Amino acid sequence: MKCIFQQALFLTAVLLSACSAGKLDYARSIEGIARGIEELKGEYPQLEDFSAAENLKAEEYKISYGYHTHEPEGRGGWASAVPNPDDDGVWFYIDFHSPDSTAQIHTQPAGFPYCIGGMKLSFLSLEGAKTKPLAGAIWEILRKHGVVKCEF
């Protein structure tokens, strides 16, 4: 029982330090997320071309990736402004940004109130009809790196 209590205290300390605004190394966090996604390549064929080195912009806290995509076909909303996946494809976008951002990509109703430290998270994803669903695995990686529901 003592061991479980000590592990719980350790995890609490890790989570509190990871979520403290101003103390989090956002570039390192987004790099860890990109590496985590890259590790999924063997399980998800649509990640065949994903590379943390190529799909990550650490200084902008941004990851963007598309595989077997095409131009949008006249739908409305945010999906009409991004590459749409073929049946075997995927497109996703992840970033950390200021809670005050008014950039169009940060004001989408598809967004959820999730944060990392003092920044908000954007995670938008489109998956082809015949691909193994990937978004859940990405959410697990995001949570592992400190993404939580926003408190502000």
C-alpha positions in Angstrom: 0.0 0.0 0.0 2.9 2.4 0.8 4.3 1.9 -2.6 1.0 2.7 -4.3 0.7 5.9 -2.2 4.3 6.9 -3.1 3.6 6.4 -6.8 0.4 8.4 -6.5 2.3 11.3 -4.9 5.0 11.1 -7.6 2.4 11.1 -10.4 0.6 14.0 -8.8 3.9 16.0 -8.5 4.7 15.2 -12.2 1.3 16.3 -13.4 1.3 19.5 -11.3 4.8 20.5 -12.6 3.8 19.6 -16.2 0.6 21.7 -16.0 2.0 24.8 -14.2 1.7 27.8 -16.5 5.1 29.3 -17.3 7.1 26.3 -16.2 6.3 24.0 -19.1 8.7 23.7 -22.0 6.2 23.8 -24.8 8.7 23.0 -27.5 9.9 19.9 -25.7 6.2 18.9 -25.1 5.3 19.2 -28.8 8.5 17.3 -29.8 7.5 14.5 -27.4 4.0 14.4 -28.9 5.5 14.2 -32.4 7.8 11.4 -31.4 4.9 9.6 -29.8 2.9 9.8 -33.1 5.9 8.6 -35.0 6.1 5.5 -32.8 2.6 4.6 -34.0 3.7 4.1 -37.6 3.9 0.3 -37.3 0.2 0.2 -36.2 -1.3 2.8 -38.5 -0.5 2.6 -42.3 -1.7 6.2 -42.8 1.3 7.3 -40.7 3.7 5.8 -43.3 5.1 9.2 -44.2 5.0 10.8 -40.8 8.2 12.2 -39.5 8.7 14.1 -36.3 11.5 16.0 -38.0 9.5 17.0 -41.0 5.9 17.4 -39.7 6.8 19.4 -36.5 7.4 23.1 -36.1 8.6 23.1 -32.5 9.2 26.8 -32.4 5.6 27.4 -33.3 4.3 24.5 -31.1 2.7 23.0 -34.2 2.3 19.5 -35.9 0.6 19.2 -39.3 0.4 16.0 -41.4 -1.5 14.8 -44.4 -1.4 11.4 -46.1 -3.3 10.6 -49.3 -5.3 13.8 -49.3 -7.1 15.9 -51.9 -8.5 19.4 -52.1 -11.8 19.9 -50.2 -15.0 19.3 -52.2 -17.2 22.2 -51.3 -18.2 21.3 -47.8 -18.6 24.1 -45.2 -16.8 24.7 -42.0 -13.1 24.2 -41.1 -13.0 21.0 -43.2 -13.5 23.0 -46.3 -10.2 24.9 -45.7 -7.9 21.9 -45.2 -6.8 18.9 -47.2 -9.4 16.1 -47.0 -8.3 12.5 -46.8 -8.9 9.8 -49.4 -10.4 6.6 -48.1 -7.0 5.4 -47.0 -5.7 8.8 -45.8 -5.6 11.1 -42.9 -5.1 14.8 -42.1 -4.5 16.2 -38.7 -3.3 19.5 -37.1 -2.1 20.0 -33.5 -0.9 23.2 -31.9 -0.6 25.0 -28.6 -1.7 28.6 -28.6 -2.6 31.6 -26.4 -6.0 31.4 -24.9 -6.6 34.9 -26.3 -5.8 33.8 -29.9 -8.4 34.9 -32.5 -6.8 33.0 -35.4 -9.6 31.3 -37.4 -8.1 27.8 -36.7 -8.3 28.5 -33.0 -12.0 29.6 -33.0 -13.5 26.4 -34.5 -16.5 24.9 -32.7 -15.0 21.5 -33.3 -12.3 22.4 -30.8 -12.5 21.2 -27.3 -11.5 23.2 -24.1 -8.2 21.4 -23.6 -5.0 23.0 -22.4 -1.4 22.3 -21.7 0.1 24.6 -19.1 -1.1 28.1 -19.8 -1.8 27.4 -23.5 -4.9 26.0 -25.3 -4.7 23.0 -27.5 -6.1 22.7 -31.1 -6.4 19.2 -32.4 -8.3 18.8 -35.7 -8.4 15.5 -37.5 -10.0 14.1 -40.6 -9.7 10.3 -41.3 -10.5 8.3 -44.4 -13.4 5.9 -44.4 -11.2 2.9 -44.7 -8.4 3.7 -42.3 -7.8 2.4 -38.8 -9.1 5.1 -36.5 -6.1 7.2 -35.3 -7.6 10.1 -33.3 -8.0 8.1 -30.1 -4.3 7.0 -30.1 -3.3 10.7 -30.6 -5.5 11.8 -27.7 -3.7 9.2 -25.5 -0.4 10.7 -26.5 -1.6 14.3 -25.8 -2.8 13.3 -22.3 0.4 11.6 -21.6 2.2 14.8 -22.3 0.1 16.9 -20.0 -3.0 17.9 -22.0 -6.0 18.3 -19.6 -9.4 20.1 -19.7 -8.9 23.8 -19.4 -9.5 25.5 -16.1 -9.7 29.0 -17.6 
